[in-house]
Amino acid sequence: MSSRRPWRLAGALALSLTLVAGCGSAGSTGSGGSSGSGGAESGAARTRVFSADNGDVTIPAAPKRVVATGYAVPVLIEAGAPLAGISTWQRGLPLMTAQQRATYDGLTKIAGETAAETNYEAIAAAKPDLIIIGVPKPVIADINMDRLKSIAPVVAIGPTLPAAWRERSRLQADAAGRLDHFEAAKSAYEKKAAELAGTYESALDGVKFGHVGAYGDVAEGTFHREFAGSWGTNIAQDVGVNYYGEVKKKEGGAGDVTEYPSIEELPESLGEADAITYTLDADGSVSEAVRYVLDSKLWKNLPAVKAGKVFPLRYTEAATYGSALTTLDAIDQALAPLLDR
């Protein structure tokens, strides 16, 4: 679990951890398409120009063998992309369906959880016609991009704000030629979110929420406060939950929506909250960092806690529309007591 914190920090620490490659296509057509509809043709092999973090890249219009890592892995498994190899993606396993997990388990692993675990020989052996990489920009320096480019076209679109998984996953699906499947999942999510927003509209009206995330550092005496647009909050926001406040100092990326105050600052940070949500692990257990907060006398004296308006949330790390449906179910289950008040 601690391996995920660097991304949440989204600063120097946050960016060194994962070879989470996700890819995208954001071409000159605006919403993430190609800048040319046909490009070069060689027999049936049509290409298009794809604009990514690493510039304009000529890629197959209909890739046949895609290698993907990191955030692109669950997106492309859900979309049924023609994957020839993937990185491991341990954090997403609890959110996969049985069929998706079977696909994940059956695919060749060409990288681990970090950039240092990239297996270039395994990538070459997979014979990809497209490689999709989605790491934070600083991490790209840890990847031998020239070596990858010698194997197949490489597109890179790194994560930015946590809530940007919506846009990033669309780009990843587009690059792999699976945009239709992506749009279907997006529609299903938006329909369910809208239904829940209607259900909870009155109960959530005027309620100010705070959120405690799972990445505080007990040894350092800090807790993890997440604001609107962060991992623990962004999906709940689609249901109508209003997270108040903002970070004291924006540090870029996830550092714009999350911070790590000392435990002594708990009353100042969450004292105005009418209600508080906090992150549970996928199995429903409470992490050490969150337990540190819940066991604090300062926590017990917060107005929201005294009022019994505390709601634990599972599956807060969803980064695809398909997995976010599971998060919506968890949010509905957590907030259900509000309907009885």
C-alpha positions in Angstrom: 0.0 0.0 0.0 2.8 2.4 0.8 4.0 2.0 -2.8 1.1 4.1 -3.9 1.8 7.1 -1.7 4.4 8.7 -4.1 1.7 9.1 -6.8 -0.6 10.7 -4.3 2.1 13.2 -3.4 2.5 13.8 -7.0 5.7 15.7 -6.3 9.2 14.4 -6.4 8.4 11.5 -4.0 5.1 10.7 -5.8 6.6 10.4 -9.1 9.3 7.8 -8.6 7.4 4.8 -7.7 5.4 3.1 -10.3 5.9 2.1 -13.8 2.3 2.8 -14.3 2.1 3.2 -17.9 -1.1 4.4 -19.3 -1.3 5.8 -22.7 -3.4 8.2 -24.5 -4.0 9.9 -27.6 -4.8 13.6 -27.6 -4.5 14.6 -31.2 -5.2 17.9 -32.9 -8.9 16.9 -33.2 -9.3 18.1 -29.7 -10.8 15.4 -27.5 -8.1 12.9 -27.9 -8.2 11.6 -31.5 -5.6 11.5 -34.2 -4.5 14.6 -36.1 -4.9 12.7 -39.4 -7.5 10.2 -40.3 -5.4 8.0 -42.5 -1.7 8.9 -42.4 0.5 6.5 -44.2 -0.7 3.2 -45.6 1.2 0.0 -46.2 -1.2 -2.6 -47.4 -3.8 -2.8 -44.8 -1.6 -1.2 -42.1 -3.1 2.3 -41.8 -1.6 4.8 -39.3 -2.5 8.0 -37.6 -0.6 10.7 -35.8 -1.2 10.7 -32.1 -0.3 13.7 -29.9 1.0 12.6 -26.5 3.3 13.8 -23.7 6.2 12.7 -25.8 5.1 14.5 -28.9 3.3 13.6 -32.1 3.7 9.9 -32.7 2.7 7.8 -35.8 0.8 4.8 -34.5 -1.3 2.0 -36.0 -4.9 3.1 -36.6 -6.0 -0.3 -35.4 -3.3 -1.8 -33.2 -3.0 -5.6 -33.2 -0.6 -6.2 -30.4 -0.5 -3.6 -27.6 1.9 -3.5 -24.6 0.6 -1.4 -21.7 1.7 -0.7 -18.2 0.3 1.0 -15.1 -2.9 2.9 -15.4 -3.4 1.7 -18.9 -3.6 -2.0 -17.8 -7.1 -2.0 -16.2 -8.5 0.4 -18.8 -7.4 -1.8 -21.7 -8.4 -5.1 -20.0 -11.9 -3.7 -19.5 -12.0 -2.4 -23.1 -11.0 -5.8 -24.5 -7.9 -4.3 -26.2 -5.5 -6.7 -28.1 -2.9 -6.9 -25.3 0.3 -8.7 -25.9 1.9 -7.8 -22.5 1.3 -5.7 -19.4 3.0 -4.6 -16.3 1.7 -5.8 -13.0 -1.0 -3.7 -11.4 -1.5 -5.0 -7.9 -3.5 -2.0 -6.6 -6.2 -2.7 -9.1 -6.7 -6.4 -8.6 -9.5 -6.0 -5.9 -11.5 -4.0 -8.4 -11.4 -6.5 -11.3 -14.2 -8.9 -12.1 -13.4 -12.6 -12.3 -13.2 -12.4 -16.0 -10.9 -9.4 -16.0 -8.7 -11.0 -13.4 -8.4 -14.1 -15.5 -7.3 -12.0 -18.4 -4.8 -10.2 -16.2 -3.4 -13.4 -14.9 -3.1 -14.9 -18.4 -1.2 -12.0 -19.9 2.6 -11.9 -20.1 4.1 -9.5 -17.5 6.7 -7.3 -19.1 7.2 -5.0 -16.2 6.6 -4.8 -12.4 5.3 -2.0 -10.2 8.4 0.2 -10.7 10.3 1.6 -13.7 13.3 -0.3 -12.5 11.4 -3.5 -13.2 10.9 -2.9 -16.9 11.9 -6.0 -18.9 12.9 -4.7 -22.3 13.7 -8.1 -23.6 10.2 -9.3 -22.6 8.6 -6.3 -24.3 10.5 -7.1 -27.5 9.5 -10.7 -27.3 5.9 -9.7 -27.1 6.3 -8.2 -30.6 4.0 -5.2 -30.0 2.9 -2.8 -32.7 2.2 -0.1 -30.0 3.5 0.6 -26.5 1.4 2.7 -24.2 3.1 4.4 -21.2 1.4 6.6 -18.6 3.8 7.5 -15.9 4.2 10.9 -14.3 6.7 12.9 -16.4 9.6 12.7 -14.0 9.4 8.9 -14.0 9.8 8.8 -17.8 13.5 9.6 -17.2 13.8 6.2 -15.5 12.6 4.5 -18.7 14.8 3.8 -21.7 12.5 5.5 -24.2 14.9 5.1 -27.1 15.1 1.4 -26.5 11.3 1.1 -26.4 11.0 3.2 -29.6 13.3 0.7 -31.3 10.7 -2.0 -30.6 7.4 -0.2 -31.5 5.8 3.3 -31.5 5.5 4.6 -28.0 2.9 7.1 -26.7 3.0 8.5 -23.2 0.4 10.4 -21.2 1.2 10.7 -17.5 -1.3 11.1 -14.7 -1.9 14.6 -13.4 -4.6 15.3 -10.8 -6.2 12.1 -9.3 -9.6 12.9 -10.8 -8.0 13.1 -14.2 -8.4 9.3 -14.6 -11.5 10.0 -16.6 -9.7 11.9 -19.3 -6.5 9.7 -19.1 -8.5 6.5 -19.4 -10.3 7.8 -22.5 -7.0 8.6 -24.1 -5.6 5.2 -23.3 -8.6 3.5 -24.8 -8.4 5.8 -27.9 -4.8 5.0 -28.5 -5.6 1.3 -28.4 -8.5 1.7 -30.8 -11.1 0.8 -28.2 -12.9 4.1 -27.8 -16.4 2.6 -28.5 -16.0 0.2 -25.6 -14.8 3.0 -23.4 -17.8 5.2 -24.1 -20.2 2.4 -23.2 -18.5 2.0 -19.8 -18.6 5.8 -19.3 -22.3 5.9 -20.1 -23.0 3.1 -17.6 -21.1 4.9 -14.9 -22.7 8.3 -15.5 -26.1 6.8 -15.5 -25.6 5.1 -12.1 -23.9 8.2 -10.6 -26.8 10.4 -11.7 -29.3 8.0 -10.1 -27.4 8.0 -6.8 -27.1 11.8 -7.0 -30.9 12.0 -7.2 -31.3 9.6 -4.3 -29.0 11.5 -2.0 -29.7 15.1 -3.2 -31.8 16.1 -0.1 -29.6 14.3 2.4 -26.4 15.9 1.1 -27.8 19.4 0.6 -25.7 21.9 2.5 -23.5 19.2 4.2 -19.8 20.0 4.3 -17.6 16.9 4.1 -14.0 16.3 4.9 -12.0 13.1 4.0 -9.2 11.2 5.7 -7.0 9.3 3.2 -4.9 6.2 3.8 -1.4 7.7 3.3 -0.5 9.5 6.5 2.8 8.7 8.1 2.3 7.4 11.6 6.1 7.5 12.3 6.1 11.2 11.3 2.8 11.9 13.2 0.9 13.0 10.1 -2.5 12.2 8.6 -3.7 12.3 5.1 -6.3 15.0 4.3 -7.9 14.8 0.8 -9.9 17.6 -0.7 -12.2 17.7 -3.8 -10.7 16.1 -6.8 -8.5 13.7 -4.9 -8.6 9.9 -4.9 -10.8 9.4 -1.9 -13.2 12.1 -2.9 -13.7 12.5 -6.7 -16.1 9.7 -7.3 -18.2 10.6 -4.2 -18.4 14.1 -5.7 -20.2 12.6 -8.7 -22.9 11.5 -6.2 -23.2 15.0 -4.8 -20.9 14.9 -1.8 -19.4 18.4 -1.2 -15.8 18.4 0.1 -14.9 21.8 1.5 -11.6 23.6 1.8 -8.3 23.4 -0.1 -4.7 22.6 0.5 -2.6 25.3 2.2 0.0 25.2 -0.5 -0.4 23.7 -4.0 2.6 21.6 -5.0 1.4 20.4 -8.3 -0.3 17.2 -9.4 -2.0 15.4 -6.5 -0.3 18.0 -4.2 -2.9 20.4 -5.3 -5.7 18.4 -3.7 -4.1 16.5 -0.9 -1.9 17.3 2.1 -0.3 15.7 5.2 -0.8 17.8 8.3 0.4 16.8 11.7 -2.1 14.9 13.9 -2.2 18.0 16.2 -3.8 19.9 13.3 -6.8 17.6 13.1 -9.2 20.0 14.8 -8.1 22.9 12.5 -8.3 20.7 9.4 -11.6 18.9 10.0 -13.3 21.0 12.7 -15.7 22.6 10.2 -16.8 19.4 8.7 -20.5 18.4 9.1 -19.6 14.9 8.0 -16.4 13.0 7.3 -15.5 10.1 5.0 -12.4 8.0 5.4 -10.6 5.4 3.2 -10.9 1.7 3.9 -8.6 -0.9 2.3 -10.3 -2.9 -0.4 -11.0 -5.8 2.0 -12.9 -3.4 4.3 -10.1 -3.2 6.9 -8.7 0.0 8.3 -5.1 0.8 7.4 -2.5 1.7 10.1 -2.5 5.3 8.9 -6.2 5.7 9.2 -6.4 3.8 12.5 -3.9 6.3 13.9 -6.4 9.0 13.2 -9.5 7.1 14.4 -7.8 6.3 17.7 -6.8 9.9 18.4 -8.6 11.8 21.2 -8.6 14.8 18.8 -10.6 12.7 16.3 -13.2 11.7 18.9 -13.8 15.4 19.8 -14.5 16.5 16.2 -18.1 17.8 15.8 -18.8 15.4 12.9 -17.6 12.4 14.9 -19.6 13.3 17.9 -22.7 13.7 15.7 -22.1 10.2 14.3 -21.7 11.5 10.8 -18.6 9.4 9.8 -18.7 7.2 6.7 -16.0 4.7 5.7 -15.4 4.3 1.9 -14.0 1.3 0.1 -12.5 1.2 -3.4 -11.4 4.8 -3.5 -8.6 4.0 -6.0 -10.7 3.2 -9.0 -9.2 4.6 -12.2 -11.6 3.3 -14.8 -15.3 3.7 -15.4 -15.9 0.0 -15.0 -14.2 -0.2 -11.6 -15.7 3.1 -10.5 -19.1 1.4 -10.7 -17.9 -0.7 -7.7 -16.9 2.4 -5.9 -20.4 3.9 -6.5 -21.9 0.8 -4.8 -19.5 1.2 -1.9 -20.4 4.9 -1.6 -24.1 4.1 -1.7 -23.7 1.5 1.1 -21.6 3.9 3.2 -24.0 6.9 2.9 -27.2 4.9 3.3 -27.6 5.9 7.0 -28.1 9.5 5.8 -31.4 8.5 4.2 -32.8 7.5 7.6 -32.1 10.8 9.3 
